[in-house]
Amino acid sequence: MARVLSLFRPLPFLVLAGRRKPTLCKMSMDSRAREVFVAAVEAVQPDTVVRQSIERKEDSVTIDGHKFTLKHNLHLVGFGKAVLGMAAEAEKIMGDHLVRGVISVPCGIQQTLQQHGKGHLLLKEKSRIKVMEGAKHNLPDADAQKAAEVIKQLTSELTEKDVLLVLISGGGSALLPAPIPPISLQDKLDVTRKLAAAGATIQELNTVRRALSFLKGGGLAHHAHPAQVFALILSDVIGDPLDLIASGPTVRSEVWPEEILSILERYKLLDSLPASVKDVLGRPGPWWKETTDESDTSGNVHNVVIGSNSLALKCAGRRARELGFRPVVLSPGVCGDVKSVSRLYGLLAHFACSQEEPPPEIAAELLRLGPEVGVESWDLCRTMQVLDEGRTEGWGATCLLAGGEPTVELTGKGRGGRNQELALRVGLELKGLELPPKGPVFLSGGTDGQDGPTEAAGAITDSRLYDEAQAQGLNIDNFLTNNDSYTFFSHLSAGQRLLVPGLTCTNVMDVHMLLIPAIPINIC
């Protein structure tokens, strides 16, 4: 009887301030998907994550359980695309206990924020924090190197009575270039570019980059000794590895010259190394052992990830529940080629939307695809169990959430990034799978507000995409071959499927969302 009654129960209600309020049931699936995406982005705003991570009480501050006293002894440095907003909030919290600060931020960011009405992310007048812009086109340049030198000078002057607050976000590596002398910035760029062209992995690139840098791989923390160092990190890397985000300036990395030479030999680059690089690699290492014992900095550095894809998905799930969905988080680490990722989401949609028990072949293929796209088998089994229970017990609509950073194989010269192409490919996977009132619906969007060289961050798609494209004479295969997903979505539905959030001021990779409507169940 309970199961029969569940078919006729009203839509879920929210309990807010002790009262029951109906969900926004009149919103379309597309509108609710956009609302959930907005919630994900808002959760990782630079000022928000800083405010939530610092507990200020009169003359003391607590960060991640570590308490320290403020005695006009706080110094601040930062580097990254979101650091300006982080610094503005930190200065508000710390007040006149902040002695001085230097931040390295992207070229033109202050003017951009002003133009977009984001004044709350700018520093106040007569701020004690110096803003230095550089890394035009997200490449390390002379301006960024000058900022790195000023940051190094500030940290080197600190004493055991000082506290250093380090703010780090995505893009920080390009904004903190400090090659070990006599290596020039151009020499270092040449080496890393040759490695990338030869097919080196991101781990190998970062290993070499850290070994040739004065501040990366724990170098910044080394120079700040003996001060207490608190690093607040807004992560844009899958899994939030502290040593990879901005190349880990506050995380000591024991990179030995022999290891670097092995990588360079693997890609046949030893003979073409600049003389300056050969000079540095010919020294005994790691370099930090030349001037300090490992125990010197032990316990003085505290790294805290204050914003990540996981946090964005958590808050997105909360908003999805408010909008009448049961949220299920698959994984924040989705990666791999968009072709495989789109197949995964297509299979999950067919698994969830089946009115009968899904054929075992679907589960088997999902488990095979999992490792290929960065999703653990455990997470897939857990997700399939929840989707199966929802289907058989009539739980209602479901919001499947995931995040990460898939890749696209470039075969053409069109416009559009990984999120738009993923949405387009998932739309093909959903062909013929339509449930009332509309669904399932898939959204893929970049939290940085931009997907490739366009103003779109991604797109929304559903099972009707193929038929609509056919009706408008759009050949989907041609657009995919040319990597021209932006043009496709611009033509389709007059561009209404595009996701254009504007300047988001943050970046924790991408958010993927599969909205599955309530599945009608049969009662015997």
C-alpha positions in Angstrom: 0.0 0.0 0.0 2.8 2.4 0.9 4.3 1.9 -2.5 1.0 2.6 -4.3 0.5 5.8 -2.2 3.9 6.9 -3.2 2.7 7.3 -6.8 0.2 9.9 -5.8 2.2 11.8 -3.2 2.7 15.6 -3.9 6.0 17.1 -5.1 8.6 17.3 -2.3 8.4 20.2 0.1 11.1 22.3 1.7 11.4 23.0 5.3 12.7 26.6 5.7 12.5 28.5 8.9 10.1 26.0 10.4 7.6 26.3 7.5 6.9 24.0 4.6 7.2 25.7 1.2 6.5 24.1 -2.1 9.4 23.7 -4.5 9.6 25.7 -7.7 7.8 23.0 -9.6 6.7 25.3 -12.4 10.3 25.9 -13.5 11.4 24.1 -16.6 14.1 21.4 -16.4 16.5 23.7 -18.3 15.9 26.6 -15.9 16.5 24.4 -12.9 19.7 23.1 -14.4 20.9 26.6 -14.8 20.0 27.4 -11.2 22.0 24.5 -10.0 25.0 25.5 -12.0 24.8 29.1 -10.6 24.8 27.6 -7.1 27.9 25.6 -7.9 29.7 28.8 -9.1 28.5 30.9 -6.2 29.8 28.4 -3.7 33.4 28.9 -4.9 33.5 32.7 -5.2 37.0 33.9 -4.1 35.6 36.2 -1.4 33.2 33.6 -0.1 35.7 30.8 0.3 38.1 33.1 2.2 35.4 34.4 4.5 34.3 30.9 5.3 37.9 29.7 6.0 39.0 32.4 8.4 37.5 32.7 11.9 38.4 36.1 13.4 37.8 36.8 17.1 39.2 40.2 18.3 43.0 39.8 18.2 43.1 36.2 17.2 42.5 34.2 14.0 41.7 30.5 13.5 42.4 28.8 10.1 41.7 25.1 9.7 41.9 24.6 13.5 45.2 26.5 13.9 44.9 29.6 16.1 47.4 32.5 16.1 47.5 35.9 17.7 47.3 39.1 15.6 49.9 41.7 16.7 50.2 43.8 13.5 52.4 41.0 12.3 50.4 39.7 9.3 51.9 39.8 5.8 50.1 38.6 2.6 51.2 37.4 -0.8 49.2 35.8 -3.5 49.2 34.7 -7.2 46.4 33.4 -9.4 43.4 34.4 -11.5 41.1 34.6 -8.5 43.5 36.0 -6.0 42.4 39.7 -6.2 39.0 38.8 -4.8 40.6 36.6 -2.2 43.0 39.3 -1.1 40.2 41.9 -0.9 38.2 39.7 1.5 41.3 38.8 3.6 42.1 42.5 4.1 38.6 43.2 5.3 38.9 40.4 7.8 42.4 41.2 9.1 42.1 45.0 9.2 45.1 47.0 10.4 46.9 43.9 11.6 47.8 43.4 7.9 51.2 45.1 7.6 51.8 44.8 3.9 51.1 42.5 0.9 51.9 41.8 -2.7 49.7 39.9 -5.2 50.5 38.8 -8.8 47.3 38.8 -10.9 46.4 38.5 -14.6 46.9 41.5 -16.9 43.9 43.8 -17.0 41.9 42.0 -14.2 41.2 45.2 -12.2 39.7 47.0 -15.1 37.7 43.9 -16.1 36.2 43.5 -12.6 35.3 47.2 -12.5 33.6 47.0 -15.9 31.5 44.0 -14.9 30.3 45.5 -11.6 32.5 43.3 -9.4 33.8 46.1 -7.3 33.5 44.0 -4.1 36.4 41.9 -5.4 38.7 44.9 -5.7 41.0 46.2 -3.0 39.9 49.3 -1.0 41.5 52.7 -1.5 44.8 53.1 0.3 45.1 49.3 0.6 48.3 47.9 2.1 48.4 45.3 -0.6 50.3 46.0 -3.8 48.7 44.7 -7.0 51.0 43.7 -9.8 49.5 42.5 -13.1 51.2 40.2 -15.6 51.2 36.9 -17.4 49.4 38.2 -20.5 47.6 35.5 -22.4 48.3 33.2 -19.3 52.0 33.0 -20.2 54.8 33.9 -17.8 56.4 37.2 -18.8 58.7 39.9 -17.5 55.9 41.6 -15.5 55.0 38.3 -13.7 58.7 37.7 -13.1 59.1 41.2 -11.5 56.1 40.4 -9.3 57.7 37.1 -8.2 60.9 39.0 -7.3 58.9 41.4 -5.1 57.1 38.5 -3.4 60.4 36.7 -2.8 61.8 39.9 -1.3 58.9 40.3 1.1 59.0 36.7 2.3 62.7 36.8 2.8 62.4 39.6 5.3 60.0 37.8 7.7 61.0 36.8 11.2 59.7 34.2 13.7 57.3 36.8 15.0 55.5 37.2 11.6 52.6 35.3 10.0 52.5 35.0 6.2 49.1 34.4 4.5 49.6 33.0 1.0 46.6 33.1 -1.4 46.8 30.6 -4.3 44.4 29.9 -7.2 44.5 28.5 -10.7 46.9 30.3 -13.0 49.3 30.9 -10.2 52.2 29.1 -11.8 52.4 31.5 -14.8 52.1 34.4 -12.3 55.0 33.3 -10.2 57.9 32.7 -12.6 61.3 32.7 -10.8 63.9 30.7 -12.7 67.0 29.6 -10.7 69.9 31.8 -11.9 71.5 31.8 -14.4 68.4 30.3 -16.2 66.4 33.0 -18.0 62.6 33.0 -18.3 63.0 32.4 -22.0 65.3 29.4 -21.4 62.8 27.9 -19.0 59.9 28.4 -21.4 61.8 26.8 -24.2 62.5 23.7 -22.2 58.9 23.2 -21.0 57.5 23.9 -24.5 59.8 21.3 -26.1 58.7 18.8 -23.5 55.1 19.5 -24.1 55.6 19.2 -27.9 57.3 15.9 -27.4 54.3 14.5 -25.5 55.5 14.8 -21.9 52.8 14.2 -19.2 51.5 17.0 -17.0 53.3 15.4 -14.1 56.6 15.3 -16.0 56.2 19.0 -17.1 55.5 20.0 -13.5 58.5 18.1 -12.2 60.8 19.9 -14.6 59.2 23.2 -14.0 59.6 23.0 -10.3 63.2 21.9 -10.5 64.1 25.0 -12.5 62.2 27.4 -10.3 63.3 29.3 -7.2 59.8 29.6 -5.6 57.9 26.5 -6.8 58.1 23.1 -5.2 58.2 24.6 -1.7 60.6 27.5 -2.5 58.3 30.2 -1.3 57.8 28.5 2.1 61.6 28.1 2.3 62.2 31.8 1.9 59.4 32.7 4.4 61.1 30.6 7.2 61.0 31.1 10.2 57.6 32.8 9.9 54.4 30.9 10.3 52.8 30.3 6.8 49.2 29.7 6.1 48.3 29.0 2.4 44.7 29.2 1.4 44.2 27.4 -1.9 41.4 27.5 -4.5 42.0 24.3 -6.4 41.6 23.9 -10.2 43.3 20.5 -10.4 41.6 17.1 -10.2 42.1 15.5 -6.8 43.4 18.8 -5.3 47.1 17.7 -5.2 48.9 20.5 -3.2 52.1 20.0 -5.1 50.5 20.6 -8.5 48.3 23.6 -7.8 50.4 26.6 -9.0 53.3 24.1 -8.9 53.2 23.9 -5.1 55.1 27.0 -3.9 54.3 26.1 -0.2 54.7 22.3 -0.6 58.3 21.1 -0.5 59.2 18.8 -3.4 62.4 16.9 -3.4 63.2 17.0 -7.0 66.7 15.7 -7.8 68.7 16.7 -10.9 69.1 13.0 -11.8 65.3 12.7 -12.0 65.1 15.7 -14.4 67.9 14.5 -16.6 66.1 11.1 -16.9 62.9 12.9 -18.1 64.8 15.0 -20.6 66.7 12.0 -21.9 63.4 10.1 -22.3 62.2 12.8 -24.8 65.7 13.2 -26.4 66.1 16.8 -25.3 69.5 16.6 -23.4 71.6 17.7 -26.3 69.4 20.8 -27.0 69.3 22.1 -23.4 70.4 25.8 -22.9 73.8 26.1 -21.1 72.0 27.8 -18.1 69.8 24.8 -17.6 72.8 22.4 -17.8 74.5 24.5 -15.2 71.7 24.3 -12.7 71.1 20.6 -13.3 74.8 20.0 -12.8 74.6 21.1 -9.2 74.0 18.7 -6.3 70.4 18.7 -5.2 67.7 19.1 -4.2 68.6 22.8 -4.1 66.8 23.6 -0.8 69.1 21.2 1.1 72.0 23.5 0.3 70.8 26.2 2.7 68.5 24.6 5.2 67.8 21.4 7.0 64.5 19.7 6.4 63.5 20.1 10.1 63.8 23.9 9.8 60.4 24.4 8.2 58.6 21.4 9.7 55.3 22.5 11.3 55.6 26.1 10.1 53.6 25.7 7.0 49.8 24.9 6.8 48.2 24.3 3.4 44.4 24.5 3.3 42.2 23.8 0.2 39.3 26.3 0.8 37.6 25.9 -2.6 37.3 23.0 -5.0 35.2 21.1 -7.4 33.9 18.9 -4.5 32.7 22.0 -2.7 30.9 23.3 -5.8 29.2 19.9 -6.3 28.1 19.8 -2.7 26.4 23.2 -2.9 25.0 22.4 -6.3 23.4 19.3 -4.7 21.9 21.4 -2.0 20.3 23.7 -4.5 19.1 20.7 -6.6 17.3 19.4 -3.5 15.6 22.7 -3.0 14.4 22.5 -6.6 12.8 19.1 -6.1 15.6 16.7 -7.1 17.3 14.0 -5.2 21.0 14.9 -5.6 23.6 12.2 -6.3 27.3 13.1 -6.7 29.2 10.7 -9.0 32.7 12.1 -8.9 34.7 15.4 -8.9 37.5 13.7 -11.0 36.0 13.0 -14.4 38.7 13.2 -17.1 39.7 11.6 -20.3 38.4 12.1 -23.9 35.0 13.6 -24.2 33.9 10.7 -26.5 34.3 8.3 -23.6 32.9 10.7 -21.0 29.8 11.3 -23.1 29.3 7.6 -23.5 29.4 7.2 -19.7 26.7 9.8 -19.2 24.6 8.3 -22.0 24.8 4.9 -20.4 23.9 6.3 -16.9 20.9 8.1 -18.4 19.6 4.9 -20.1 20.3 2.9 -16.9 18.3 5.4 -14.8 15.4 5.9 -17.3 14.6 2.3 -18.0 11.1 1.4 -16.8 12.2 -2.3 -16.6 15.4 -3.7 -15.1 18.3 -2.4 -17.2 20.1 -5.1 -19.1 23.4 -6.2 -17.4 25.4 -5.1 -20.4 24.9 -1.4 -19.4 26.4 -1.9 -16.0 29.2 -3.9 -17.4 30.1 -1.2 -20.0 29.9 1.5 -17.3 32.4 -0.4 -15.1 34.7 -0.9 -18.1 34.5 2.9 -18.9 35.0 4.0 -15.4 38.8 3.8 -15.1 39.1 5.4 -18.6 37.4 8.6 -17.5 38.7 8.8 -13.9 35.7 7.4 -12.1 36.2 4.7 -9.5 34.3 1.4 -9.8 33.0 2.0 -6.2 31.5 5.3 -7.2 29.9 3.8 -10.2 28.4 0.9 -8.2 27.2 3.3 -5.5 25.6 5.6 -8.1 23.9 2.8 -10.0 22.5 1.4 -6.8 21.0 4.8 -5.9 19.6 5.2 -9.5 18.2 1.7 -9.4 16.5 2.3 -6.1 15.1 5.6 -7.3 13.7 3.9 -10.4 12.1 0.9 -8.6 10.8 2.8 -5.6 9.5 5.9 -7.3 11.6 8.4 -5.5 11.0 11.2 -8.0 13.4 13.3 -10.0 17.1 12.9 -9.6 20.0 15.2 -10.2 23.3 13.4 -11.0 26.3 15.6 -10.5 29.9 15.3 -11.4 32.9 17.4 -12.2 36.4 17.4 -13.5 38.2 18.3 -16.8 37.8 16.1 -19.8 39.9 16.6 -22.9 39.1 17.1 -26.6 41.1 15.8 -29.5 41.4 18.7 -31.9 40.7 17.7 -35.5 39.3 21.0 -36.8 39.5 24.7 -36.5 36.0 25.5 -35.2 35.0 27.4 -32.1 33.9 25.8 -28.8 35.5 24.1 -25.9 35.2 20.8 -24.0 32.0 21.6 -22.3 30.0 22.5 -25.4 31.4 19.5 -27.3 30.6 17.2 -24.3 27.0 18.5 -24.2 26.7 18.0 -28.0 28.0 14.4 -27.8 25.7 13.6 -24.8 22.8 14.9 -26.7 23.4 12.3 -29.3 23.7 9.6 -26.6 20.2 10.7 -25.3 18.6 10.3 -28.8 15.1 8.7 -28.4 15.3 8.7 -24.6 12.5 11.2 -23.8 10.4 11.2 -20.6 7.7 13.7 -19.6 7.7 16.6 -19.0 11.1 16.8 -20.6 14.1 14.8 -20.0 16.6 13.7 -19.2 18.5 17.0 -19.5 22.3 17.3 -19.5 24.4 20.4 -18.7 28.1 20.8 -18.9 29.7 24.1 -17.9 33.1 25.6 -16.9 33.1 27.3 -13.6 35.5 29.9 -15.0 32.7 31.2 -17.1 34.3 30.5 -20.5 34.7 27.4 -22.6 37.3 27.9 -25.2 37.5 31.2 -27.2 33.9 32.1 -26.8 31.7 33.8 -24.2 29.9 30.6 -23.5 30.8 28.4 -20.5 29.0 25.3 -21.9 25.6 24.1 -23.1 22.4 22.3 -22.2 21.1 19.4 -24.2 18.5 16.7 -24.1 17.1 13.8 -26.2 15.4 16.2 -28.7 18.7 17.6 -29.9 19.2 15.3 -32.9 15.7 15.8 -34.3 15.9 19.5 -33.8 19.2 19.6 -35.6 17.8 17.5 -38.5 14.8 19.9 -38.8 17.2 22.9 -39.1 19.5 21.2 -41.6 22.5 21.0 -39.2 24.8 18.0 -39.7 26.1 17.2 -36.2 29.0 15.0 -37.5 30.4 17.9 -39.5 30.3 20.2 -36.5 32.0 17.6 -34.3 34.7 16.9 -36.9 35.5 20.6 -37.0 35.3 21.0 -33.2 32.7 23.7 -33.9 30.2 23.0 -31.1 29.8 26.8 -30.4 28.6 27.5 -33.9 26.2 24.5 -33.8 24.6 25.6 -30.5 24.4 29.2 -31.8 22.3 28.0 -34.7 20.3 25.5 -32.7 17.3 27.1 -30.9 18.7 30.5 -31.7 21.5 29.9 -29.2 19.1 29.3 -26.3 20.9 26.1 -25.3 24.2 27.9 -24.7 25.3 28.6 -21.1 26.5 32.1 -20.8 27.1 33.1 -17.1 29.4 36.0 -17.8 32.5 36.8 -15.6 32.5 34.3 -12.8 35.8 35.3 -11.1 36.6 31.7 -10.1 37.7 28.4 -11.5 37.3 24.9 -10.0 37.1 23.1 -13.4 33.8 21.9 -14.8 30.4 20.9 -13.5 28.4 18.1 -15.3 24.7 17.6 -14.5 22.2 15.0 -15.6 18.6 15.8 -14.6 16.4 12.7 -14.7 12.6 13.2 -14.3 10.5 11.0 -12.1 10.1 7.6 -13.7 6.6 6.2 -13.8 6.6 2.7 -12.2 4.3 -0.2 -12.9 2.2 -1.7 -10.1 1.1 -5.3 -10.5 
